[in-house]
């Protein structure tokens, strides 16, 4: 549980920092990086959720 909180906190911090960089520089590269981080995090969350549900169903 602590690991998930740490990961979420690091994701939020990195997204906030990249958002600040975008506001300061108006460079579209930071928006692409933010979008990529959000997409990969969503994919990883779905995969981990499916693994968790499969393990709960199989009682492993």
C-alpha positions as CSV (number, residue, x, y, z in Angstrom):
1,X,0.0,0.0,0.0
2,X,2.9,2.4,0.8
3,X,4.4,1.6,-2.6
4,X,1.2,2.6,-4.4
5,X,1.0,5.9,-2.5
6,X,4.7,6.6,-3.3
7,X,4.2,5.9,-7.0
8,X,1.1,8.2,-7.1
9,X,2.9,10.9,-5.2
10,X,5.9,10.7,-7.6
11,X,3.5,10.8,-10.6
12,X,1.7,13.9,-9.2
13,X,5.0,15.7,-8.5
14,X,6.4,15.0,-11.9
15,X,3.2,16.1,-13.7
16,X,3.1,19.3,-11.6
17,X,6.7,20.1,-12.4
18,X,6.2,19.4,-16.2
19,X,3.0,21.5,-16.1
20,X,5.0,24.4,-14.5
21,X,7.7,24.0,-17.2
22,X,5.0,24.2,-19.9
23,X,3.5,27.3,-18.4
24,X,6.9,29.0,-18.2
25,X,8.3,28.0,-21.6
26,X,5.1,27.3,-23.6
27,X,7.0,24.4,-25.2
28,X,4.6,21.7,-26.6
29,X,7.2,19.0,-25.8
30,X,6.1,19.1,-22.1
31,X,2.5,18.5,-23.1
32,X,3.5,15.5,-25.1
33,X,5.5,14.1,-22.1
34,X,2.6,14.8,-19.7
35,X,0.2,13.0,-22.1
36,X,2.6,10.0,-22.4
37,X,3.0,9.7,-18.6
38,X,-0.8,9.7,-18.1
39,X,-1.4,7.2,-20.9
40,X,1.3,4.8,-19.6
41,X,0.1,5.1,-16.0
42,X,-3.4,4.4,-17.1
43,X,-2.3,1.3,-19.0
44,X,-0.2,0.1,-16.1
45,X,-3.1,0.7,-13.7
46,X,-5.5,-1.4,-15.9
47,X,-3.0,-4.2,-16.2
48,X,-2.3,-4.3,-12.4
49,X,-6.1,-4.1,-11.7
50,X,-6.7,-7.1,-14.0
51,X,-3.9,-9.1,-12.4
52,X,-5.3,-8.2,-8.9
53,X,-8.8,-9.4,-9.9
54,X,-7.5,-12.5,-11.5
55,X,-5.5,-13.4,-8.4
56,X,-8.6,-12.7,-6.2
57,X,-10.8,-15.0,-8.4
58,X,-8.2,-17.8,-8.5
59,X,-7.5,-17.4,-4.7
60,X,-3.8,-17.4,-5.1
